[in-house]
Amino acid sequence: MTKNMGMMDRLVRAVVGIGLVYWALKGGGPTWAWIGVVPLLTAAIGSCPAYTIFGINTCPVAKN
């Protein structure tokens, strides 16, 4: 799988994912808060399937 996410994108997704999962676990949040697992997984692997579909790439390109 090709990485298509930059570090800032991954960091934001991880923070949002952790927040949503924490809300689901500790804060008595709604069931839909478990969707936070998705941004956590995409941040961990560095690739987003939706980015691939839409041709988005936030990963910096190496300059020669």
Rosetta blueprint (number, residue, H / E / L):
1 M L
2 T L
3 K L
4 N L
5 M L
6 G L
7 M H
8 M H
9 D H
10 R H
11 L H
12 V H
13 R H
14 A H
15 V H
16 V H
17 G H
18 I H
19 G H
20 L H
21 V H
22 Y H
23 W H
24 A H
25 L H
26 K L
27 G L
28 G L
29 G L
30 P L
31 T H
32 W H
33 A H
34 W H
35 I H
36 G H
37 V H
38 V H
39 P H
40 L H
41 L H
42 T H
43 A H
44 A H
45 I H
46 G L
47 S L
48 C L
49 P H
50 A H
51 Y H
52 T H
53 I H
54 F H
55 G L
56 I L
57 N L
58 T L
59 C L
60 P L
61 V L
62 A L
63 K L
64 N L
